[in-house]
């Protein structure tokens, strides 16, 4: 999976806006794609309501996945924010995402500890490890 994940600036902006609005609680959501390009960002509610972890209720996740399927896209991955730590998956994130949302999904982590300079990074999580990937902003 060497090719970059492609998305538009509006998708990055939507994830950052969600992260800033929900801080200090971690935000979370689901990404839909067509042909390797993100086509929509779906906000979800963090049922943990925690600044340190997130989870999406199973019924909400199913509803979002059904909407993605009906739109002709497919589930591409997930995003969540880190409100007080670096924008990289924590050991807790890796354990949880590896167990529930295994490959080949992408995981965007939005770092908003510095609210003026949010950091957006993307990872694949596989076999209990994360590897940072490139992403490409398309027009």
C-alpha positions as CSV (number, residue, x, y, z in Angstrom):
1,X,0.0,0.0,0.0
2,X,2.6,2.5,-1.1
3,X,0.2,4.9,-2.8
4,X,-0.8,8.0,-1.0
5,X,-4.3,8.5,0.5
6,X,-6.0,11.3,-1.5
7,X,-8.4,13.8,-0.1
8,X,-9.6,17.4,-0.6
9,X,-8.7,20.2,1.7
10,X,-12.4,20.4,2.8
11,X,-12.1,16.9,4.3
12,X,-9.0,17.9,6.3
13,X,-10.8,21.1,7.4
14,X,-13.8,19.1,8.5
15,X,-11.7,16.7,10.7
16,X,-9.8,19.6,12.2
17,X,-13.0,21.6,12.9
18,X,-14.5,18.6,14.6
19,X,-11.4,18.1,16.7
20,X,-11.3,21.7,17.8
21,X,-15.1,21.8,18.6
22,X,-15.0,18.6,20.7
23,X,-11.7,19.4,22.6
24,X,-10.8,18.6,25.3
25,X,-12.7,15.4,24.5
26,X,-11.3,13.3,21.6
27,X,-13.5,13.5,18.5
28,X,-13.9,10.6,16.2
29,X,-15.4,9.8,12.8
30,X,-15.5,7.6,9.7
31,X,-14.1,8.3,6.2
32,X,-15.7,7.1,2.9
33,X,-13.7,6.7,-0.3
34,X,-14.1,5.9,-4.0
35,X,-11.0,4.6,-5.9
36,X,-8.6,5.5,-3.1
37,X,-9.9,9.1,-2.7
38,X,-11.8,10.2,0.4
39,X,-15.2,11.5,-0.7
40,X,-16.9,12.2,2.6
41,X,-16.2,12.7,6.3
42,X,-18.8,11.4,8.8
43,X,-18.7,12.7,12.3
44,X,-19.5,10.2,15.1
45,X,-20.0,10.7,18.8
46,X,-17.3,9.6,21.1
47,X,-19.3,7.5,23.6
48,X,-16.3,7.5,25.9
49,X,-16.6,11.3,26.2
50,X,-12.9,11.1,27.3
51,X,-9.8,13.2,26.5
52,X,-7.8,10.0,26.3
53,X,-9.8,7.4,24.3
54,X,-12.6,7.1,21.9
55,X,-15.2,4.7,20.7
56,X,-18.1,4.8,18.3
57,X,-21.4,3.1,19.3
58,X,-21.9,0.0,17.2
59,X,-25.4,1.2,16.0
60,X,-24.1,4.6,15.0
61,X,-21.2,2.9,13.1
62,X,-23.5,0.6,11.3
63,X,-25.8,3.5,10.3
64,X,-22.8,5.5,8.9
65,X,-21.5,2.4,7.1
66,X,-24.9,1.8,5.5
67,X,-25.1,5.5,4.4
68,X,-21.6,5.1,2.9
69,X,-22.6,1.9,1.0
70,X,-25.8,3.5,-0.3
71,X,-23.8,6.5,-1.6
72,X,-21.7,4.0,-3.7
73,X,-18.5,4.6,-1.7
74,X,-16.8,2.3,0.7
75,X,-15.5,2.5,4.3
76,X,-11.9,3.9,3.9
77,X,-11.0,4.4,7.5
78,X,-11.4,6.4,10.7
79,X,-10.2,9.6,12.3
80,X,-9.9,10.8,15.9
81,X,-8.2,13.6,17.7
82,X,-5.5,13.9,20.3
83,X,-6.2,16.9,22.4
84,X,-3.1,16.9,24.6
85,X,-0.6,14.6,23.0
86,X,1.3,14.1,19.7
87,X,-0.7,13.2,16.6
88,X,0.2,9.5,16.4
89,X,-1.7,6.5,17.5
90,X,-1.2,5.7,21.2
91,X,-0.7,2.1,22.3
92,X,-4.4,2.1,23.4
93,X,-5.4,3.3,19.9
94,X,-3.3,0.6,18.2
95,X,-4.8,-2.2,20.4
96,X,-8.3,-1.0,19.9
97,X,-8.0,-0.2,16.2
98,X,-6.1,-3.4,15.4
99,X,-8.8,-5.4,17.2
100,X,-11.9,-3.7,15.7
101,X,-10.9,-1.8,12.6
102,X,-8.1,-3.9,11.2
103,X,-6.4,-3.5,7.8
104,X,-6.7,-2.1,5.3
105,X,-8.3,1.0,6.9
106,X,-6.5,4.3,7.3
107,X,-6.5,6.2,10.6
108,X,-6.1,10.0,10.6
109,X,-5.0,11.4,13.9
110,X,-5.7,15.1,14.4
111,X,-3.4,16.8,17.0
112,X,-4.9,19.9,18.5
113,X,-2.8,20.4,21.7
114,X,-1.7,23.6,19.9
115,X,-5.1,24.9,18.8
116,X,-3.5,27.5,16.5
117,X,-1.5,24.8,14.6
118,X,-3.4,21.6,14.3
119,X,-1.4,18.6,13.0
120,X,-2.9,16.1,10.7
121,X,-1.2,12.7,10.2
122,X,-2.3,9.4,8.7
123,X,-1.4,5.8,9.6
124,X,-2.0,2.2,8.7
125,X,-2.4,0.0,11.8
126,X,-1.6,-3.6,11.2
127,X,-0.2,-6.4,13.4
128,X,-0.1,-4.3,16.5
129,X,2.0,-1.5,15.0
130,X,1.3,1.8,13.2
131,X,3.1,3.0,10.1
132,X,2.8,6.6,9.0
133,X,1.6,7.1,5.4
134,X,1.6,10.0,3.0
135,X,-1.5,11.8,2.1
136,X,-2.1,14.0,-1.0
137,X,-4.4,17.0,-1.1
138,X,-6.3,17.0,-4.4
139,X,-8.5,19.7,-6.0
